[in-house]
Amino acid sequence: MEELKTELKEKIIEALNLEDMSAEDINDTDMLFEEGLGLDSIDALELIIILDKDYGIKLTDSKDGKKIFQSIETMAQYITEHRTK
Amino acid sequence: MENNIIHYCNIKNNEVFLDGKKLYSGQEGDQFLDFIKGVYKNFELNYPKFYKMDPLCKLAITASSILLDGIDQDIDPDMGLLLSNKSSCYDVDVKHQDSISQGEESYASPANFVYTLPNIALGEISIKYKLRSENSFFIFEGFNPEFLIDYANSMTKLRKSSSVLCGWIEVKENVYNAFMFLVKPEAGLAFTKENLLNLIE
């Protein structure tokens, strides 16, 4: 799980062009949206693509995204339980 | 009263000028993205969204911030925006094209796609400065002072805007030139073709 969390942080930094940030700068429980990393709706689309492309998870209900994308911790947990690749 | 040029900012050849005064020089040999990041940090622009922007928006938001933050004047809430260039948002268009040309593995990155229109630069400036004003972005073969003068003058004469932030914001494959200037009907440099051609040089 720890390896997956670091991998997720690196993928997010690259996909969202979060220059000047490193995986160490993101805590596992930091909020990804709003007051946390300050991600926006376009960034949410990038996260959905990461789930699909890299882990074979297709999100069909936007309500799920709200829970899954709360933090690196919640993302990693969901990916571990639902990944198909 | 006719519009006059109140302040202007140039960013080109690794240097930044405000009203003709050099404020910053980048490292020799800097590529555009390294240079503009250096400018962002040097002027402490403190706008994290900068990092997510395409090259055109990075140049536009940097030039507008240096100009608007660097002058001792309030920003008119109805300040119009009138930008222009030659290459539109070419660099991010190419990046987007590459991302969707990889066969079955290809996918369109929303973070890139959202910048594949040049007028997004106007939106970024409007968001940062909370403007809900008139704005337009035009594509020309080259810097077109006559058009900018006519258009900006009509914006103020028709009372759409009490001032206009105009500019040429060109960036393509590491070649860049930003010339942004604020015009309004108060004392300043005459808003003429000759002056604009001199100031962009």
Interface residues (C-beta under 8 A of the other chain):
Chain A: A15 L16 N17 L18 E19 D20 G38 I42 D43 L45 E46 I49 K53
Chain B: K37 P48 Y51 K52 E105 Y107 S109 P110 A111 V114
